[in-house]
Every structure is written in structure tokens, then in C-alpha cells.
Amino acid sequence: MGDAALSQEMRVEIDCDACTGHGRCYDLAPNVFAEDERGYGQVRDSVLRPKLMQEVRSAILNCPERAIRLHKVVPEHK
């Protein structure tokens, strides 16, 4: 996740099969992740604003299960 990632629109997701509900994602990146009714992380808005990338990086690096994924948004061609 270098500076090139910051220049493109990015999307974040949580692998629900891998997540065990430690809650580090929503503790470290509350503007990106929220807690669901069972205490598991959920994504508030999958398309990230560039100013939230530092929060997301922290959540990714601190997720014990490595359940958070970051992807480049590929523009649709019409």
C-alpha cells in the first residue's frame, strides 16, 4: 500500500469467514468500520476517501486474522 494506492479510488471489505470479532478494525478505524449486533466488524462505506487510508492501514496491520482486504476500484467502461 504505497503512495500509488492513495492516488486511486480504493474499496475495503472484511472476509466474514475469517473474522472472529476481535473488534480491532472498528476500534482503530471507526470512520470506516462499525460493530454489528454480534460484535463483528462491518464496513460502513466500502469506497474509501483518501483521508481515511491511514486508519485503514492501521486496521489491516492489526487484524489478527488478516480478514480485511483492500482493492483498487476499477472504473466501468461504457
Buried (B, 14 or more C-beta within 10 A) or exposed (E): EEEEBEEEEBBBEBEEEEBEBBBBBBBBBEBBBBBBEEEBBBBEEEEBEEEBBEBBBBBBEBBEBEBBEBEEEEEEEE
